[in-house]
Amino acid sequence: MPKAILSVHDKTGLVEFARGLLALNWTLIASGGTAKLLRESGIPVTEVAEYTGSPEILGGRVKTLHPAIHGGLLARANQTDLGELKKLGWDYLDLVACNLYPFQQTVAKPGVTLDEAIENIDIGGVTLIRAAAKNHQRVILCCDPADYPAVLDALRAGTVDEAARRKLAGKGFGMTAEYDAAIHAYLAGGDAPLRILAHPQQKLRYGENPHQTAAIYAYAPGAGPLGGKVLQGKELSYTNLLDMDAAWRTAVGFERPTVAIVKHVSPCGVACASELPDAFRGALASDPVSAYGGVVAANRPVDEATVKAMGNLFIECIIAPGFSAGAREELARRKNCRLLEMPDTVIEPAFEFRSVTRGVLMQDSDFGDPALTPEWKVVSRRTPSAEEMKDLRFAWKACQFVRSNAIVFAHSEATVGIGGGQPNRVDCVRIAAQRAGEKAQGAVMASDAFFPFPDSVQVAAEAGITAVIHPGGSVRDAEAIAAADAAGMAMVVTGVRHFKH
């Protein structure tokens, strides 16, 4: 009769799995807590201590660490190894169901002590998993309760084939590698190396250009692109995913119903409104030329009225936390338009990486002005009006998502001109002014960093800008303030910079 050893912390699905094995005439061997649960469920089981003839010791620290167990797992499928086991009174063990103490969850708790962390370092479980995984040509490993049903189905049909065993073994080594890395990181503290665990999601047709190979990986296994679900459209490309991420981060950065339109990873239009269709119209009006072939993101579910507001505009992708039935029906006519439905409006993770030559840069994500920052200060002779201040707040948030040197012209909580990604700030002001045209009259301007010279303020004033917001802190701040005062502009400084290189 084949023999299985069961030793699990997470007992999800264990009873059903054990009953399935028993029905297939397997002998069940289990460690203390696992054996207790099976007995209480009416399932006959042999305790590890009874099987090995050696009791659990050291308060349960040593249970399965015994040659009868590991000899039975590591013995190869040949007469020499089997004969050696038989001389010692032992036998093959053919299946391991094992998962580990919750070390990662334990150390994530506030105030956890070193003793608590150490007691949640699994030794016997890791050893069982590695032994079964090493000898997977003969032994079946189940380290994930989600695999129990498939393993039972395969056993009922005859056997778990070698390809499946190898896959299960790979999962086991992956689990122990991640587990040991977490322990290392905890004990080493700030001296621990950075380990990035990302699960393969899919290969992409190519990268930014056809001669570049590409793929997308996710931090969570089984997650969809950006954590969302593709509802329709062609396969997402590398550049689609970059644009969708940029658009999504922009849209969910605002509380009111907001639409962001992105092209080449930079917003060309952002607008807030009481209703989503009006937000779309405001975003489109900012730069209708660049919006063609862009990506649209909304921080509210897209309804039929919003789709109708899109008119005949060619849109590559739409990303939102939902789509109404009417919207889906309307969008189905745009067969090539990709729809990505997001599960929430949360941006994860709270950090970001950038590849550099022979290394990686890591930083906290920029979620806007930190909580503990100085209050905004009016530095001009004129104080902004209530409407100007409302638009300054909107423009300040919008410019955080534009490539540096970021300049945003805004009016009525909508961008009317955006300039960014240029080596000097005054060129970005000129670009924003050109995009805005007459709409710059009476608009406000946000700059992601201070003005090194007064020329940016002067060009903005000539375009019709009436109020400016920027971090301040330049040695020439006084010159920029004087330029604002000379033009009758209001100027506010925030004390916070928002570069986006």
C-alpha positions as CSV (number, residue, x, y, z in Angstrom):
1,M,0.0,0.0,0.0
2,P,1.3,3.5,-0.8
3,K,2.1,5.7,2.1
4,A,1.6,9.4,2.6
5,I,3.0,11.7,5.3
6,L,0.8,14.7,6.3
7,S,2.2,17.5,8.3
8,V,0.5,20.9,7.7
9,H,0.1,24.2,9.5
10,D,-2.6,25.4,7.1
11,K,-5.2,22.6,7.3
12,T,-7.5,23.9,4.5
13,G,-8.9,21.0,2.5
14,L,-6.8,18.4,4.5
15,V,-9.7,16.3,5.7
16,E,-11.2,15.9,2.2
17,F,-7.7,15.1,0.8
18,A,-7.0,12.5,3.5
19,R,-10.4,10.9,2.9
20,G,-9.7,10.8,-0.8
21,L,-6.3,9.1,-0.2
22,L,-7.9,6.6,2.2
23,A,-10.5,5.7,-0.4
24,L,-7.6,4.8,-2.7
25,N,-6.1,2.5,-0.1
26,W,-3.3,4.8,1.0
27,T,-1.8,4.5,4.5
28,L,-1.7,7.8,6.3
29,I,1.1,9.0,8.6
30,A,0.8,12.4,10.3
31,S,2.5,14.6,12.8
32,G,0.8,15.5,16.1
33,G,-1.6,18.4,15.3
34,T,-2.4,17.0,11.9
35,A,-3.0,13.5,13.2
36,K,-5.3,14.9,16.0
37,L,-7.5,16.7,13.4
38,L,-7.8,13.5,11.2
39,R,-8.7,11.3,14.2
40,E,-11.4,13.8,15.2
41,S,-12.7,13.6,11.7
42,G,-12.9,9.8,11.9
43,I,-9.9,9.1,9.7
44,P,-7.5,6.3,10.7
45,V,-4.0,7.6,10.9
46,T,-0.6,6.5,12.3
47,E,1.3,9.2,14.2
48,V,4.9,10.0,13.1
49,A,6.1,9.2,16.6
50,E,4.5,5.7,16.4
51,Y,5.9,5.1,12.9
52,T,9.4,6.1,13.7
53,G,9.4,4.7,17.3
54,S,10.8,8.1,18.4
55,P,8.7,10.6,20.3
56,E,8.2,14.2,19.5
57,I,10.7,16.2,21.6
58,L,11.7,19.7,22.6
59,G,8.1,20.9,22.8
60,G,7.4,19.8,19.2
61,R,10.5,21.3,17.7
62,V,11.5,17.8,16.5
63,K,8.8,15.7,15.0
64,T,9.5,14.5,11.4
65,L,13.3,14.8,11.5
66,H,14.0,11.1,11.5
67,P,15.8,8.7,9.1
68,A,12.7,6.5,8.9
69,I,10.9,9.5,7.4
70,H,13.7,11.0,5.2
71,G,15.0,7.6,4.2
72,G,11.5,6.7,3.0
73,L,11.3,9.9,1.0
74,L,14.8,10.0,-0.5
75,A,15.1,6.4,-1.4
76,R,15.2,5.9,-5.2
77,A,13.0,3.5,-7.1
78,N,15.6,0.7,-7.2
79,Q,16.1,-2.6,-5.3
80,T,19.3,-1.4,-3.6
81,D,17.7,1.6,-1.9
82,L,14.5,-0.4,-1.1
83,G,16.5,-3.3,0.3
84,E,18.4,-1.0,2.6
85,L,15.2,0.5,3.9
86,K,13.7,-3.0,4.5
87,K,16.7,-4.1,6.5
88,L,16.1,-1.2,8.8
89,G,12.4,-2.0,9.1
90,W,11.3,1.0,7.0
91,D,9.5,1.5,3.7
92,Y,9.0,4.0,0.9
93,L,7.0,7.1,1.6
94,D,5.2,8.1,-1.6
95,L,3.5,11.4,-1.0
96,V,4.1,14.4,1.2
97,A,1.4,17.0,2.1
98,C,3.1,19.8,4.0
99,N,3.0,23.5,4.4
100,L,5.0,25.8,6.7
101,Y,4.6,27.8,9.9
102,P,3.5,31.4,9.0
103,F,6.8,33.2,9.4
104,Q,6.1,36.0,7.0
105,Q,2.7,36.7,8.5
106,T,4.2,36.6,12.0
107,V,7.0,39.1,11.4
108,A,4.5,41.4,9.6
109,K,2.6,41.9,12.9
110,P,3.3,45.1,14.8
111,G,5.5,44.5,17.9
112,V,6.5,41.0,17.1
113,T,9.4,39.8,19.3
114,L,12.5,37.9,18.2
115,D,11.4,34.8,20.2
116,E,8.0,34.8,18.4
117,A,9.7,35.1,15.0
118,I,12.2,32.3,15.8
119,E,9.4,29.9,16.9
120,N,7.8,30.4,13.6
121,I,10.8,29.3,11.6
122,D,9.9,25.9,10.2
123,I,12.6,23.3,10.1
124,G,11.0,19.9,9.7
125,G,8.4,21.2,7.2
126,V,11.1,22.7,4.9
127,T,13.1,19.5,5.1
128,L,10.0,17.4,4.2
129,I,9.3,19.6,1.2
130,R,12.8,19.6,-0.1
131,A,13.2,15.9,0.3
132,A,10.0,15.2,-1.6
133,A,10.8,17.7,-4.3
134,K,14.3,16.3,-4.8
135,N,12.9,12.8,-5.3
136,H,9.9,13.9,-7.3
137,Q,10.5,11.2,-9.9
138,R,9.0,8.8,-7.3
139,V,7.4,11.1,-4.6
140,I,4.4,13.3,-5.0
141,L,4.6,16.7,-3.2
142,C,1.6,18.7,-2.2
143,C,2.8,22.0,-0.5
144,D,-0.3,24.0,-1.6
145,P,-3.8,22.9,-0.5
146,A,-5.0,24.2,-3.9
147,D,-3.2,21.2,-5.5
148,Y,-5.1,18.5,-3.5
149,P,-8.1,18.1,-5.9
150,A,-5.9,17.8,-9.0
151,V,-3.6,15.2,-7.3
152,L,-6.6,13.2,-6.2
153,D,-8.1,13.2,-9.7
154,A,-4.8,12.1,-11.2
155,L,-4.4,9.3,-8.6
156,R,-8.0,8.1,-9.3
157,A,-7.2,8.0,-13.0
158,G,-4.0,6.0,-12.4
159,T,-1.0,8.1,-11.4
160,V,0.4,11.6,-11.2
161,D,2.6,11.8,-14.3
162,E,6.3,13.0,-14.2
163,A,5.5,16.4,-15.7
164,A,3.0,17.1,-12.9
165,R,5.4,15.8,-10.2
166,R,8.1,18.1,-11.6
167,K,5.8,21.1,-11.5
168,L,4.8,20.3,-7.9
169,A,8.5,19.9,-7.0
170,G,9.3,23.3,-8.6
171,K,6.5,24.9,-6.5
172,G,8.0,23.3,-3.4
173,F,11.5,24.7,-4.0
174,G,10.0,28.1,-4.8
175,M,8.1,28.0,-1.5
176,T,11.2,27.2,0.6
177,A,13.4,29.7,-1.3
178,E,10.9,32.5,-0.6
179,Y,10.5,31.3,3.0
180,D,14.3,31.3,3.6
181,A,14.7,34.7,1.9
182,A,12.1,36.1,4.3
183,I,13.9,34.8,7.3
184,H,17.2,36.1,5.9
185,A,15.7,39.6,5.4
186,Y,14.2,39.6,8.9
187,L,17.4,38.6,10.6
188,A,19.8,40.7,8.4
189,G,17.6,43.8,8.7
190,G,19.0,46.6,6.5
191,D,21.9,44.5,5.4
192,A,19.7,42.0,3.5
193,P,20.1,41.9,-0.3
194,L,17.1,43.0,-2.3
195,R,15.1,40.1,-3.7
196,I,12.4,40.7,-6.2
197,L,9.8,37.9,-6.5
198,A,7.6,38.2,-9.6
199,H,5.5,35.5,-11.2
200,P,5.4,35.1,-15.0
201,Q,2.1,36.3,-16.4
202,Q,2.6,36.2,-20.1
203,K,5.0,36.7,-22.9
204,L,4.3,39.9,-25.0
205,R,4.5,40.0,-28.8
206,Y,7.5,42.3,-28.4
207,G,8.8,45.2,-26.3
208,E,8.9,48.9,-27.2
209,N,10.1,47.9,-30.6
210,P,9.6,44.7,-32.7
211,H,13.3,43.6,-32.3
212,Q,13.0,43.6,-28.4
213,T,11.5,40.5,-26.6
214,A,9.3,41.3,-23.6
215,A,7.1,39.7,-20.9
216,I,5.0,40.8,-18.0
217,Y,5.5,39.5,-14.5
218,A,3.2,40.0,-11.5
219,Y,4.0,40.2,-7.8
220,A,0.9,38.0,-7.0
221,P,0.6,34.6,-8.7
222,G,-2.3,34.3,-11.1
223,A,-2.9,38.1,-11.2
224,G,-4.1,39.7,-14.4
225,P,-2.3,42.7,-16.1
226,L,-1.9,45.4,-13.5
227,G,-4.0,43.2,-11.2
228,G,-7.0,43.7,-13.5
229,K,-9.1,41.6,-15.9
230,V,-9.1,42.0,-19.6
231,L,-12.7,42.1,-20.9
232,Q,-12.2,42.6,-24.6
233,G,-9.8,43.7,-27.4
234,K,-6.5,42.7,-28.9
235,E,-3.6,41.4,-26.8
236,L,-2.1,44.1,-24.6
237,S,1.3,45.3,-25.8
238,Y,4.4,46.5,-23.8
239,T,3.6,50.1,-24.5
240,N,-0.1,49.6,-23.8
241,L,0.7,48.4,-20.3
242,L,3.1,51.3,-19.7
243,D,0.4,53.8,-20.8
244,M,-2.4,52.1,-18.9
245,D,-0.3,52.2,-15.7
246,A,0.4,55.9,-16.2
247,A,-3.2,56.7,-16.9
248,W,-4.5,54.6,-14.0
249,R,-2.1,56.2,-11.5
250,T,-3.2,59.6,-12.7
251,A,-6.9,59.0,-12.6
252,V,-7.0,57.4,-9.1
253,G,-4.8,60.2,-7.7
254,F,-8.0,62.3,-7.6
255,E,-11.1,61.9,-5.4
256,R,-13.8,63.4,-7.6
257,P,-14.9,61.6,-10.8
258,T,-11.8,61.9,-13.0
259,V,-10.7,60.9,-16.5
260,A,-7.0,60.9,-17.6
261,I,-6.0,60.5,-21.2
262,V,-2.4,59.3,-21.7
263,K,-0.1,59.1,-24.8
264,H,3.4,57.9,-24.6
265,V,3.3,57.6,-20.8
266,S,2.4,61.2,-20.3
267,P,-1.0,62.7,-19.7
268,C,-2.3,64.9,-22.5
269,G,-5.6,65.6,-20.7
270,V,-6.9,65.3,-17.1
271,A,-10.2,66.5,-15.8
272,C,-12.5,66.2,-12.7
273,A,-16.3,66.8,-12.8
274,S,-19.4,65.8,-11.0
275,E,-20.2,63.3,-13.7
276,L,-17.8,61.0,-15.6
277,P,-18.9,62.0,-19.1
278,D,-18.1,65.7,-18.3
279,A,-14.7,64.7,-17.0
280,F,-14.0,62.9,-20.2
281,R,-15.0,65.9,-22.3
282,G,-12.8,68.1,-20.2
283,A,-9.8,65.8,-20.5
284,L,-10.3,65.5,-24.3
285,A,-10.5,69.2,-24.8
286,S,-7.1,69.7,-23.3
287,D,-5.4,68.1,-26.3
288,P,-7.7,66.4,-28.8
289,V,-4.9,65.9,-31.3
290,S,-2.7,63.9,-28.9
291,A,-5.7,62.0,-27.5
292,Y,-6.1,60.1,-30.8
293,G,-4.8,56.6,-30.2
294,G,-4.4,57.2,-26.5
295,V,-5.3,55.3,-23.3
296,V,-8.2,56.4,-21.2
297,A,-8.5,55.8,-17.5
298,A,-11.4,56.6,-15.2
299,N,-11.6,56.4,-11.4
300,R,-15.3,55.5,-11.5
301,P,-17.1,52.7,-13.4
302,V,-17.6,53.7,-17.1
303,D,-21.2,54.0,-18.0
304,E,-23.0,54.2,-21.4
305,A,-23.1,58.0,-21.3
306,T,-19.3,58.2,-20.9
307,V,-18.8,55.9,-23.9
308,K,-21.2,58.0,-26.0
309,A,-19.2,61.1,-24.9
310,M,-16.1,59.4,-26.5
311,G,-17.8,59.7,-29.9
312,N,-15.6,58.3,-32.7
313,L,-12.3,59.0,-31.0
314,F,-9.9,56.2,-31.7
315,I,-8.9,54.8,-28.3
316,E,-6.3,52.0,-27.8
317,C,-7.3,51.0,-24.2
318,I,-9.7,51.9,-21.5
319,I,-9.0,51.1,-17.8
320,A,-11.6,51.6,-15.1
321,P,-12.9,49.9,-11.9
322,G,-15.9,48.7,-13.8
323,F,-18.0,48.9,-16.9
324,S,-21.8,49.0,-17.0
325,A,-23.7,46.5,-19.2
326,G,-24.7,49.4,-21.5
327,A,-21.1,50.5,-21.8
328,R,-19.9,47.0,-22.6
329,E,-22.5,46.8,-25.3
330,E,-21.4,50.1,-26.8
331,L,-17.7,49.2,-26.5
332,A,-18.2,45.8,-28.1
333,R,-18.5,47.6,-31.4
334,R,-14.8,48.7,-30.9
335,K,-13.5,45.2,-31.3
336,N,-9.8,46.2,-31.1
337,C,-10.2,48.5,-28.1
338,R,-8.8,46.8,-25.0
339,L,-10.9,47.0,-21.8
340,L,-9.2,46.4,-18.5
341,E,-11.4,46.2,-15.4
342,M,-9.6,46.9,-12.1
343,P,-10.7,45.3,-8.8
344,D,-10.3,48.6,-6.8
345,T,-8.7,52.0,-7.0
346,V,-5.6,51.1,-5.0
347,I,-2.1,51.7,-6.3
348,E,0.3,49.0,-5.3
349,P,3.1,48.5,-4.3
350,A,4.2,51.4,-2.2
351,F,7.6,51.3,-3.9
352,E,9.0,51.3,-7.4
353,F,12.0,50.1,-9.2
354,R,14.0,51.4,-12.2
355,S,16.6,49.5,-14.1
356,V,20.0,51.1,-14.4
357,T,23.3,49.8,-15.8
358,R,24.4,46.9,-13.5
359,G,21.8,47.6,-10.9
360,V,18.4,48.7,-9.8
361,L,17.1,51.9,-8.2
362,M,14.4,51.6,-5.6
363,Q,12.3,54.4,-4.1
364,D,9.0,55.0,-2.3
365,S,6.1,55.7,-4.7
366,D,5.0,59.3,-4.8
367,F,1.4,59.5,-3.5
368,G,1.4,63.3,-3.4
369,D,2.3,65.7,-0.7
370,P,3.4,63.9,2.5
371,A,1.1,64.3,5.5
372,L,3.6,66.3,7.6
373,T,4.5,69.2,5.2
374,P,4.4,73.0,5.7
375,E,1.2,74.7,4.8
376,W,1.0,76.3,1.4
377,K,2.1,79.9,1.5
378,V,1.0,82.8,-0.7
379,V,4.1,84.7,-1.5
380,S,2.7,87.3,-4.0
381,R,1.1,90.6,-3.2
382,R,-2.2,89.2,-4.6
383,T,-4.0,86.3,-2.9
384,P,-5.6,83.7,-5.2
385,S,-9.4,83.9,-5.5
386,A,-11.4,80.9,-4.3
387,E,-11.8,79.6,-7.9
388,E,-8.1,80.1,-8.6
389,M,-7.2,78.2,-5.5
390,K,-9.5,75.3,-6.5
391,D,-7.7,75.1,-9.9
392,L,-4.3,75.4,-8.3
393,R,-5.0,72.4,-6.1
394,F,-6.1,70.5,-9.2
395,A,-3.1,71.6,-11.3
396,W,-0.7,70.8,-8.5
397,K,-2.0,67.2,-8.3
398,A,-2.1,66.8,-12.1
399,C,1.5,68.0,-12.6
400,Q,2.7,65.1,-10.3
401,F,2.0,62.7,-13.2
402,V,3.7,64.6,-16.0
403,R,7.3,64.0,-16.9
404,S,9.8,66.6,-15.5
405,N,10.1,69.4,-16.2
406,A,6.3,69.3,-15.6
407,I,4.1,72.3,-16.4
408,V,0.3,72.1,-16.2
409,F,-2.1,74.9,-17.2
410,A,-5.6,74.3,-15.8
411,H,-9.0,75.9,-15.6
412,S,-12.3,74.7,-14.1
413,E,-10.5,71.5,-12.8
414,A,-9.3,70.4,-16.2
415,T,-6.0,70.7,-17.9
416,V,-5.9,73.1,-20.8
417,G,-2.2,72.8,-21.7
418,I,0.5,70.4,-20.6
419,G,4.3,70.6,-21.2
420,G,6.8,68.1,-19.9
421,G,9.9,66.0,-20.6
422,Q,12.0,68.9,-21.8
423,P,15.6,69.7,-20.5
424,N,14.5,73.2,-19.5
425,R,11.4,74.4,-17.7
426,V,10.7,77.5,-19.8
427,D,10.4,75.3,-23.0
428,C,7.7,73.3,-21.1
429,V,5.9,76.5,-20.3
430,R,6.0,77.4,-24.0
431,I,4.7,74.0,-25.0
432,A,1.8,74.2,-22.4
433,A,1.0,77.7,-23.7
434,Q,1.0,76.6,-27.3
435,R,-1.3,73.6,-26.5
436,A,-3.6,75.9,-24.5
437,G,-3.9,78.7,-26.9
438,E,-6.7,81.1,-25.9
439,K,-7.7,78.7,-23.1
440,A,-4.7,79.9,-21.2
441,Q,-6.5,83.2,-20.6
442,G,-7.6,83.1,-16.9
443,A,-6.0,79.7,-16.3
444,V,-3.6,78.7,-13.5
445,M,-0.2,77.1,-13.8
446,A,1.5,74.4,-11.7
447,S,5.2,73.5,-11.9
448,D,6.6,70.3,-10.3
449,A,9.8,72.1,-9.2
450,F,10.9,75.7,-8.5
451,F,11.7,78.3,-11.1
452,P,15.5,78.7,-11.5
453,F,14.8,82.0,-13.4
454,P,11.8,84.3,-13.7
455,D,11.4,83.6,-17.4
456,S,8.9,80.8,-16.9
457,V,6.6,83.1,-14.9
458,Q,7.0,85.8,-17.5
459,V,6.1,83.5,-20.4
460,A,3.1,82.2,-18.4
461,A,1.9,85.8,-17.8
462,E,2.2,86.6,-21.5
463,A,0.0,83.5,-22.2
464,G,-2.7,84.7,-19.8
465,I,-2.0,82.7,-16.7
466,T,-3.4,84.5,-13.6
467,A,-2.0,82.3,-10.7
468,V,1.0,80.0,-10.2
469,I,1.8,77.2,-7.8
470,H,5.3,75.7,-7.4
471,P,7.5,74.3,-4.6
472,G,9.7,77.3,-4.1
473,G,13.3,77.1,-2.8
474,S,15.2,78.6,-5.6
475,V,18.0,81.2,-4.9
476,R,16.0,83.3,-7.4
477,D,12.6,82.9,-5.8
478,A,12.5,86.7,-5.2
479,E,12.9,87.3,-8.9
480,A,10.1,84.8,-9.8
481,I,7.8,86.5,-7.1
482,A,8.7,90.0,-8.6
483,A,7.7,88.7,-12.0
484,A,4.4,87.5,-10.7
485,D,3.7,90.7,-8.9
486,A,4.6,92.8,-12.0
487,A,2.0,90.8,-13.9
488,G,-0.6,91.0,-11.2
489,M,-0.4,87.2,-10.8
490,A,-1.0,85.3,-7.5
491,M,1.8,82.9,-6.5
492,V,1.6,80.0,-4.0
493,V,4.6,77.8,-2.8
494,T,4.1,74.3,-1.5
495,G,7.5,73.4,0.0
496,V,7.2,70.0,-1.8
497,R,8.8,68.9,-5.1
498,H,7.3,66.2,-7.4
499,F,9.9,65.3,-10.0
500,K,9.0,62.4,-12.3
501,H,12.0,61.6,-14.4
